[in-house]
């Protein structure tokens, strides 16, 4: 029940909540600082380029990328980005804006869920832990569809719980699930259902103090008629999709790209059944120590009760975390971002641990030691990056190191004046925020300096403002270059490049170091505009990350202007 958990004395609770809100606001700051960073190849740049074509052509139904019609994702994320392109232009900030907005939705929904289940203090602490988490930040820094669908799923779960007091909220929950389906496919409905159904089927949502033997009585508050609303929202686009792809299109998105991955033979990499377990250990930080404690306490409580448990809506975050986690762990196609969707329930369970009466006081020394190690790790990573990976000037090195150490140490100093639960929250959130600030303000921009797409795009638009194509000769064409150049990126041979230049389709090309002679043999004059180091930054290697060995693995992209020889 709300308010049943402990925490600070009643007189201190408003101050503690204000402190947690301040921590949440601090944790969001890195997202704002990194909002205009370059969009990285592969998926984020591809989705940005698809959206650019949507806006350019005015066809909001048939999604297209450089290869033609695009089928891998439903359209809602592209529609949202298209709206932000209309507002802000075709910029990196516009690409991230939908993810930023849905991040705020996820934060507010998570905080509300915590408040509904355990009281306001649990809610604001869950929000602070979620905002600081590595996975939450990465879903915005690397803007695909994951943050958007996570926001809709969190909103759907929140609205189901809200419906216990306001029945009409259930209709909005179905609508949120529909938007999730239009973003990522069936998981937009399945994950919220896995969160709420295990308890909802045991006790009516609108009569939490009564049991019922009638399945319909237990399901009725879920407004099964809302399924008709969900279908009304998703069917039109899937019907339009079938015009181009027949029945294959809806089946591919609704099955092959979702549940089909549980059974497909293809593998994303050699990942065992525990891939998501070790991924969660870093992705859920800073919630991990508190989450482990909460799961252990719940298990011990269940064992004492001989696993005979009364219905309890306070288990919604537990089912929300564990059941999808089991499902994705059984999948044969594993990508790290799949576990990112479960960051909200992880933050909620961690927050509940912190508001349990007396628990923080009894565990504060052990957990403080863990947080101290985490702080040392963050400072160590900053030193390593500034010394061995991407060396900075002395002034910039001292600035970043001072900021990081200052935040970590400041968090400890402030925490020393707080209650044990607030102390642990403050230390963990501030420490991770120090890392996230460094990642957004320095590390990510430094890595993306070796993805020269933005510099190429800006130069191409200046040299050839009316061109329709950017040619890649001897190199793989990239979506990032297409997006920033605002034209198609086409991989061609030297002979094909000469033909396109003579037809006036292109005047600029990106070539490898040995390509210019072949272009001249085809009767073209070649004028070098820029010579840029390049690397496939979405898959960094140790040799790339080490400054000493980086020159050995870098490619050279040469931007050239091409003209027919007179």
C-alpha positions in Angstrom: 0.0 0.0 0.0 1.2 3.5 -0.6 3.1 4.9 2.3 3.6 1.5 3.9 7.3 1.5 3.4 9.6 3.3 5.8 12.3 5.9 5.2 13.1 9.1 6.9 10.9 10.4 9.7 7.7 12.2 8.6 9.1 15.7 9.4 12.1 15.0 7.1 10.2 13.4 4.2 9.4 16.6 2.3 13.1 17.6 2.5 14.2 14.1 1.4 11.8 14.2 -1.6 13.1 17.6 -2.6 16.6 16.2 -2.4 15.7 13.2 -4.6 14.0 15.6 -7.1 17.2 17.6 -7.2 19.2 14.4 -7.8 16.9 13.4 -10.7 17.3 16.9 -12.2 21.1 16.6 -11.9 21.0 13.1 -13.5 19.1 14.4 -16.6 21.8 17.1 -17.2 24.1 14.9 -19.3 21.2 14.1 -21.7 20.9 17.9 -22.4 24.6 18.4 -22.8 25.0 15.6 -25.3 21.7 16.2 -27.2 23.5 17.8 -30.2 26.3 15.2 -30.4 26.7 13.5 -33.8 24.3 10.7 -34.6 26.3 7.4 -34.8 26.3 4.8 -37.5 24.6 2.2 -37.8 20.9 2.1 -36.6 20.5 5.7 -35.4 21.9 7.2 -38.6 19.9 4.8 -40.7 16.7 5.9 -38.8 17.6 9.5 -39.2 18.1 9.1 -42.9 14.7 7.2 -43.2 13.0 10.1 -41.5 14.7 12.6 -43.7 13.3 10.8 -46.7 9.9 10.7 -45.1 9.9 14.5 -44.7 11.4 15.1 -48.1 9.0 12.9 -50.0 5.9 13.5 -47.9 5.2 9.8 -47.9 4.7 8.9 -44.2 3.5 5.4 -45.0 6.2 3.8 -47.1 9.5 4.0 -45.2 12.6 4.0 -47.3 16.4 4.0 -46.7 19.3 3.9 -49.1 18.4 0.4 -50.2 14.8 1.0 -50.9 11.6 0.1 -48.9 12.4 -0.3 -45.2 10.5 -3.0 -43.2 12.5 -3.6 -40.0 10.5 -1.3 -37.7 7.0 0.1 -37.4 6.7 3.8 -38.2 5.9 5.7 -35.0 9.5 6.6 -34.1 10.1 7.9 -37.6 6.8 9.9 -37.5 7.9 11.5 -34.2 11.4 12.3 -35.6 9.7 13.7 -38.7 7.7 16.1 -36.5 10.9 17.2 -34.7 12.6 17.7 -38.1 9.8 20.0 -39.1 10.4 22.0 -35.9 14.2 22.0 -35.6 15.4 21.0 -39.1 17.4 17.9 -40.0 19.8 18.1 -37.0 21.2 15.7 -34.4 19.1 17.4 -31.8 16.0 16.8 -33.8 16.9 13.1 -34.1 17.2 12.8 -30.3 14.2 15.0 -29.4 11.6 12.1 -29.4 13.9 10.0 -27.3 14.4 12.9 -24.9 10.7 13.5 -24.5 9.9 9.8 -24.0 12.7 9.7 -21.5 10.8 12.3 -19.5 7.6 10.3 -19.9 9.4 7.2 -18.6 10.8 9.1 -15.6 7.4 10.6 -14.6 5.7 7.2 -15.1 8.2 5.4 -13.0 8.0 7.9 -10.3 4.2 7.7 -10.3 4.3 3.9 -10.2 6.6 4.1 -7.1 4.3 6.6 -5.5 1.2 4.5 -6.2 2.7 1.3 -4.8 4.9 2.5 -1.9 4.5 6.2 -1.5 6.0 9.5 -2.9 9.4 8.9 -1.4 9.8 5.6 -3.3 8.6 7.3 -6.4 11.1 10.2 -6.5 14.0 7.9 -5.6 13.1 5.5 -8.4 13.0 8.5 -10.8 16.5 9.6 -9.6 18.0 6.1 -10.0 16.4 5.7 -13.4 17.7 9.0 -14.7 21.2 8.2 -13.6 21.3 4.7 -15.0 23.8 3.8 -17.8 21.1 2.1 -19.9 18.7 5.0 -19.6 21.4 7.5 -20.7 22.5 5.3 -23.6 19.0 5.0 -25.0 19.1 8.7 -25.6 22.7 9.1 -26.6 22.2 6.3 -29.1 18.7 7.3 -30.3 17.1 4.3 -32.0 13.5 3.2 -30.9 14.4 1.8 -27.5 13.8 4.9 -25.4 10.6 5.6 -27.2 9.1 2.1 -26.6 10.4 2.1 -23.0 8.5 5.3 -22.4 5.3 4.0 -23.8 5.6 0.7 -21.9 6.2 2.5 -18.6 3.3 4.8 -19.3 1.1 1.7 -20.0 2.0 0.1 -16.7 1.5 3.3 -14.8 -2.0 3.8 -16.3 -3.1 0.3 -15.3 -2.2 1.1 -11.7 -3.8 4.5 -11.9 -7.0 2.8 -13.1 -7.4 1.3 -9.6 -8.5 4.8 -8.6 -9.6 6.2 -12.0 -11.1 3.6 -14.2 -10.9 5.7 -17.4 -7.1 5.5 -17.2 -7.3 1.9 -18.5 -8.4 3.1 -21.9 -5.3 5.3 -22.0 -3.2 2.3 -21.0 -4.4 0.4 -24.1 -3.7 3.4 -26.2 -0.1 3.6 -24.8 0.4 -0.1 -25.6 -0.8 0.6 -29.1 1.8 3.3 -29.5 4.4 0.9 -28.2 3.4 -1.6 -30.9 3.6 1.1 -33.5 7.2 1.8 -32.2 8.7 -1.6 -31.7 6.1 -4.3 -32.3 4.2 -6.6 -29.9 6.6 -6.1 -27.0 4.8 -2.7 -26.6 1.8 -4.7 -25.3 3.4 -8.0 -24.1 5.9 -6.5 -21.6 3.2 -4.3 -19.8 0.9 -7.3 -19.8 3.6 -9.5 -18.2 4.0 -6.8 -15.5 0.4 -6.5 -14.4 -1.4 -9.7 -15.3 0.2 -12.1 -12.7 -1.4 -10.0 -9.9 -4.4 -8.7 -11.7 -5.6 -12.2 -12.5 -5.5 -13.0 -8.8 -7.4 -10.0 -7.5 -9.6 -7.4 -9.1 -7.8 -4.1 -9.8 -10.8 -2.1 -8.8 -11.4 -4.0 -5.6 -8.0 -4.6 -4.1 -9.2 -5.9 -0.8 -11.5 -8.6 -2.3 -10.8 -11.9 -3.9 -12.9 -13.2 -6.7 -13.3 -16.7 -8.3 -14.6 -15.2 -11.5 -12.0 -14.7 -14.2 -14.2 -12.1 -16.0 -14.6 -10.3 -12.7 -10.8 -10.1 -12.4 -10.3 -9.1 -16.0 -13.1 -6.5 -16.2 -11.1 -3.6 -14.8 -8.6 -4.2 -17.6 -11.3 -3.0 -20.0 -10.9 -5.9 -22.5 -12.9 -3.7 -24.9 -9.8 -1.6 -24.9 -8.3 -4.2 -27.2 -10.7 -2.8 -29.9 -9.1 0.7 -29.3 -5.7 -0.8 -29.7 -6.6 -2.5 -32.9 -8.2 0.7 -34.3 -4.9 2.5 -33.7 -2.5 -0.1 -35.2 -4.5 -1.8 -38.0 -4.6 1.1 -40.5 -0.8 1.2 -40.9 -0.4 -2.6 -41.0 -3.2 -2.7 -43.6 -1.3 -0.1 -45.7 1.9 -2.1 -45.2 0.3 -5.1 -46.7 -0.3 -3.2 -50.0 3.5 -3.3 -50.6 4.5 -6.5 -48.9 1.3 -8.6 -48.8 0.8 -10.7 -45.7 4.6 -11.0 -45.3 5.0 -7.5 -44.0 2.7 -7.6 -41.0 3.8 -11.2 -40.2 7.5 -10.1 -40.4 7.0 -7.2 -37.9 4.5 -8.9 -35.6 6.2 -12.3 -35.4 9.7 -12.6 -37.1 11.0 -9.4 -35.5 9.6 -10.2 -32.1 8.7 -13.6 -30.8 10.2 -15.3 -33.8 13.6 -14.3 -32.4 13.1 -16.8 -29.5 13.2 -19.6 -32.0 15.2 -18.2 -35.0 18.4 -19.9 -35.9 20.3 -16.7 -36.6 22.5 -15.3 -33.8 23.7 -11.7 -33.3 26.9 -13.0 -31.7 28.1 -15.9 -29.6 26.0 -15.1 -26.5 25.2 -17.7 -23.8 22.1 -17.8 -21.7 23.6 -15.4 -19.1 24.4 -12.7 -21.6 21.8 -10.3 -20.2 22.8 -11.1 -16.6 26.3 -9.6 -17.0 24.9 -6.9 -19.3 22.4 -5.9 -16.5 25.3 -5.5 -14.0 26.5 -2.4 -15.8 23.4 -1.3 -17.6 21.3 -1.0 -14.4 24.0 0.9 -12.5 23.6 2.7 -10.0 20.6 0.6 -9.0 22.5 -2.8 -9.0 23.5 -3.0 -5.3 20.1 -2.0 -4.1 18.4 -4.2 -6.7 20.4 -7.2 -5.6 19.5 -6.5 -2.0 15.8 -6.1 -2.8 15.7 -9.4 -4.7 17.5 -11.2 -1.9 15.0 -9.9 0.7 12.0 -10.9 -1.3 13.4 -14.4 -1.9 14.0 -14.8 1.9 10.5 -13.5 2.6 9.0 -15.9 0.1 11.0 -18.8 1.6 9.7 -18.1 5.1 6.2 -18.0 3.7 6.8 -21.4 2.0 6.2 -19.6 -1.3 2.5 -19.2 -0.5 2.0 -15.5 -1.3 -1.2 -13.4 -1.1 -1.9 -11.2 -4.1 0.1 -7.9 -4.0 0.3 -5.3 -6.7 3.6 -4.3 -5.2 5.0 -7.3 -7.1 4.2 -5.6 -10.5 7.8 -4.2 -10.9 9.2 -7.7 -10.0 7.2 -9.5 -12.8 8.0 -6.5 -15.1 11.7 -7.2 -14.6 11.9 -11.0 -14.3 9.4 -12.4 -16.8 10.7 -10.3 -19.8 14.2 -10.9 -18.6 13.6 -14.7 -18.8 12.1 -14.3 -22.3 14.9 -12.3 -23.8 17.5 -14.7 -22.2 15.9 -17.6 -24.0 16.1 -15.7 -27.3 18.7 -16.9 -29.9 19.1 -13.3 -31.1 20.6 -11.1 -28.3 21.5 -7.5 -28.4 22.4 -5.5 -25.2 19.7 -2.9 -25.7 17.0 -5.5 -25.1 17.7 -5.4 -21.4 17.6 -1.6 -21.4 13.8 -1.7 -21.7 13.7 -3.2 -18.1 15.6 -0.3 -16.5 12.3 1.3 -15.0 11.4 -1.8 -13.0 15.0 -2.3 -11.9 15.0 1.3 -10.5 11.6 0.8 -8.8 12.8 -2.3 -7.0 16.0 -0.6 -6.0 14.1 2.4 -4.7 11.8 0.1 -2.6 14.9 -1.4 -1.0 16.0 2.1 0.1 12.6 2.9 1.7 12.4 -0.3 3.6 12.4 0.5 7.4 15.9 0.2 8.8 17.3 -1.7 5.9 19.6 1.1 4.7 21.0 1.7 8.2 21.9 -2.0 8.6 23.5 -2.3 5.2 24.9 1.2 4.7 28.5 0.3 5.5 28.6 -2.6 3.0 26.8 -0.7 0.3 28.9 2.4 0.9 32.0 0.4 0.3 30.4 -0.8 -3.1 29.6 2.8 -3.9 33.2 3.9 -3.0 34.5 1.3 -5.4 32.1 2.6 -8.1 33.4 6.2 -7.5 37.0 5.0 -7.8 36.1 3.2 -11.0 34.5 6.3 -12.5 37.5 8.5 -11.7 39.8 5.7 -13.0 37.9 5.5 -16.3 38.2 9.3 -16.7 41.9 9.2 -16.1 42.4 6.3 -18.5 40.5 8.0 -21.3 42.3 11.3 -20.8 45.7 9.7 -20.6 45.6 6.6 -22.8 42.6 6.8 -25.1 41.8 10.4 -26.1 44.5 12.6 -24.6 43.5 16.2 -23.9 45.4 19.4 -23.3 46.5 19.9 -19.7 43.9 22.5 -19.1 41.1 20.3 -20.4 42.4 17.3 -18.5 42.4 19.2 -15.3 39.0 20.5 -16.0 37.4 17.1 -16.6 39.3 15.4 -13.8 38.4 18.2 -11.4 34.8 18.1 -12.4 34.6 14.3 -12.0 36.5 14.1 -8.7 34.6 17.2 -7.4 31.2 15.6 -8.1 32.1 12.3 -6.6 33.7 13.9 -3.5 30.9 16.4 -3.2 28.3 13.7 -3.3 30.1 12.0 -0.4 30.4 15.2 1.6 26.7 16.1 1.2 25.7 12.5 1.9 27.5 12.6 5.2 24.8 14.9 6.6 21.9 12.7 5.4 20.0 9.7 6.7 21.5 6.3 5.6 18.9 5.8 2.8 19.3 9.3 1.4 23.1 9.0 1.8 23.2 5.8 -0.4 21.0 7.4 -3.0 23.0 10.6 -3.2 26.3 8.9 -3.5 25.2 6.4 -6.2 23.3 9.0 -8.3 26.0 11.7 -8.2 28.8 9.2 -9.0 27.0 7.9 -12.1 26.1 11.4 -13.1 29.8 12.3 -13.0 30.5 9.5 -15.5 27.5 10.3 -17.7 28.6 14.0 -17.9 32.1 12.9 -19.0 30.6 10.5 -21.5 28.3 13.1 -23.0 30.6 16.0 -22.9 33.9 14.4 -23.9 34.1 10.7 -24.6 31.3 10.3 -27.1 32.3 13.5 -29.1 35.9 12.2 -29.2 34.9 8.8 -30.5 32.7 10.3 -33.1 35.4 12.6 -34.4 36.5 9.4 -36.3 33.1 9.1 -37.9 33.5 12.0 -40.4 29.9 12.0 -41.6 28.9 15.5 -40.3 32.1 17.2 -41.7 31.5 15.5 -45.0 27.9 16.5 -45.1 28.5 20.1 -44.3 31.2 20.3 -47.0 29.1 18.6 -49.6 26.1 20.9 -49.0 28.4 23.9 -49.4 30.2 22.7 -52.5 27.2 21.1 -54.2 24.0 22.6 -52.7 21.6 21.3 -55.4 23.1 17.8 -55.8 21.0 14.7 -55.3 23.7 12.0 -54.7 26.9 11.6 -52.7 29.0 9.0 -54.3 31.2 6.5 -52.5 33.9 4.9 -54.7 35.9 2.1 -53.2 34.2 2.6 -49.8 30.9 1.5 -48.3 28.2 4.2 -48.4 26.9 5.2 -45.0 23.5 6.4 -43.7 25.2 9.0 -41.5 26.9 10.6 -44.5 23.5 10.6 -46.4 21.7 12.2 -43.5 24.2 15.0 -42.9 24.7 15.6 -46.7 20.9 15.5 -47.1 21.0 13.3 -50.2 21.3 9.7 -51.2 24.6 8.0 -50.5 25.4 5.6 -53.3 28.3 3.1 -53.5 29.5 2.9 -57.1 32.5 1.9 -59.2 34.8 4.4 -60.9 33.1 3.8 -64.2 29.6 4.3 -62.7 30.8 7.5 -60.9 31.9 9.0 -64.2 28.6 8.2 -65.8 26.6 9.9 -63.0 28.9 13.0 -63.0 28.3 13.4 -66.8 24.6 13.1 -66.3 24.7 15.8 -63.6 23.5 13.5 -60.8 26.5 14.1 -58.6 29.6 16.3 -58.3 31.1 15.1 -55.0 32.4 11.7 -53.9 34.1 10.1 -50.9 36.9 7.9 -52.1 39.7 5.7 -50.8 43.4 6.7 -51.1 43.9 4.6 -54.3 40.8 5.5 -56.2 41.7 8.9 -57.7 43.8 7.4 -60.6 40.8 5.2 -61.7 38.5 8.2 -61.7 41.0 10.1 -63.9 41.2 7.2 -66.3 37.4 7.5 -66.7 37.9 11.1 -67.9 37.2 13.0 -64.7 39.1 15.9 -63.1 39.5 15.1 -59.4 39.9 18.0 -56.8 40.6 17.0 -53.2 38.5 18.9 -50.7 39.3 17.1 -47.4 41.3 14.1 -46.2 39.7 12.6 -43.0 40.5 9.8 -40.7 37.7 7.3 -40.3 36.7 4.2 -38.2 33.6 2.1 -37.8 32.9 3.7 -34.4 29.8 1.7 -33.5 32.1 -1.3 -33.0 35.2 0.1 -31.3 38.1 -2.2 -30.7 40.9 -2.0 -28.1 43.4 -1.0 -30.8 41.1 1.9 -31.8 40.5 3.0 -28.2 44.3 3.1 -27.5 45.7 6.3 -28.8 49.1 4.7 -29.6 47.7 1.9 -31.8 44.8 3.9 -33.3 46.7 5.1 -36.4 47.2 1.4 -37.3 43.5 0.8 -37.7 42.2 4.1 -39.1 41.0 4.3 -42.6 41.4 7.5 -44.8 38.4 9.0 -46.5 39.1 11.6 -49.1 36.3 14.0 -50.1 36.7 15.1 -53.8 34.9 17.3 -56.3 34.5 15.6 -59.7 34.1 17.3 -63.1 34.1 15.9 -66.6 37.4 16.6 -68.3 37.0 19.2 -71.0 
